[in-house]
Structures are given as C-alpha cells and as structure tokens.
Amino acid sequence: MLELNVSTILLQMANFIVMAFILYRFLFKPLQNVLKERENGILRAMDEAQQAKIEAEETRQIYEEKSDNIDAEIAARKNEARIVIERTRQQMLRDVQTQIEQVEAQTEETLTKLQEEAIREHKERIGDLASQFSKGILSDVMSEQIQEDFEAEFLNQINTLDLSSYLEGTSLDETNFIKVIMAEKPGLEFEQKLREILDKKLSSKINLSYEVDPSLIAGGILRFENKLIDGSLAGQINLLKQKYKETT
C-alpha cells in the first residue's frame, strides 16, 4: 500500500503553481500579446486593404465617369465643329454667290452703259453728219427769196412772243441792249419792222445792234442780256438734231 507524503505533494503542488505562474507571466502573456498585436495588425491590414479596395473602386468609377464625360465632350466638340464648319461653308457659299451676283450686275450695268454710250455717240455722230450735210445743202441752194422768207418768219416769231419776261429785273428808265445776229445783213425794211415790234412789246428803252453770222444760214437770233430768241435755220437744224438724239 502506497504511502502518501503530504509534504511532498504540497511541495510539488507549490512547484507546479510557481512554474505555471512563471510560464503565464513570462511566456504565455507575452505570446498572447504578440498574437494579439499580430491579430490587430492583420485586422488593420485587412481594413486598409478594404479601404484601398473601396478607394480603388471609387477611383475607377470616377475615371469611368470622366472617361464617359471626355467621350461625350469629344463627341460634342466634334458635332460643334461640324456645325461650325457647315455654317462657315454655307456662309462662304452665300458670300461667293453674292459676289457672283454683284459681278454679274456690275458687268450687266457696264455693258448697258457701254451700249448706251455707243448708241449716244453713234446718234451724235449721225446727228452731226446730218446737220453738216443739211447746212451744206441748204447753203448751196440758199436764195434771196428764201432769206427774205426766213426773215419774215423771224419777225412773226418775235411778234407772237411775250417779250416782257425777257427784260425781267430791269427798270423802265434803264436802257436795255439787244443784239440782232443775222445770217446776212438785213435791209432797212427789216430793221424798221423789228424796231416797231420791239417798241410795241417793250416799255423799256432799248438799244439795237446788228451782227452778221453766215453760219446761221438764214434767219437770225435776237439776244437779250440773259436770254435769246433763235429764229435761224441753223438753230432749227440743231433743234432737230437734238430731238433726234433724244428720241431715236
């Protein structure tokens, strides 16, 4: 039968307790702390990894949004550029068309003016030639009787006119100088008749002077200070020439 030694058991229990305390104090506790710190480090790393993952996802989303926005902006810019280019093209076409129309209008206007100028010069040339031809023919066939007929017609023309307007602005006491220009030197009878007509129609004093101009062909001109009465054959020819230029 075994004999239990109480003191031995107590000593062994004490040793065990001391050993357990030493192991817990100097081995288990530090190991537990190390494990706790490692666990905390792992948890922090996991949290950081999760946070990094979240941030990466947010960054990816932001990038995708920006990428979509950039694509949309690029598309908008391209569309805007196409619109601007089309507007510019249309404006250029309108400007070119306007310039073409202006050139056509200017060309047509220039051609019209050149045509009118050519016609006018042609009329003037024909009128001048006809006038010269008529004067030459009439000068060749002019006779004393024709001269007398034109002188009589000249007197009749003066007698039918209101001569008061030819002396407007002059006083009754003022002497008015009137020049009589004839194709040929008139006779005394013509001068007397002309004086009688002028004295009857004019209340002012007058002074008549005569001048001969063969280029009148026949008839004459009564020249006041600012007006004249043309009763010459050359004047009638010039009047016909002017009417031809205006109406032909």
Secondary structure as UniProt FT lines:
FT   HELIX           6..23
FT   HELIX           24..28
FT   HELIX           29..141
FT   HELIX           144..160
FT   HELIX           163..167
FT   TURN            168..169
FT   TURN            172..173
FT   STRAND          175..182
FT   HELIX           188..201
FT   STRAND          205..212
FT   HELIX           214..216
FT   STRAND          220..223
FT   STRAND          228..230
FT   HELIX           233..247
//
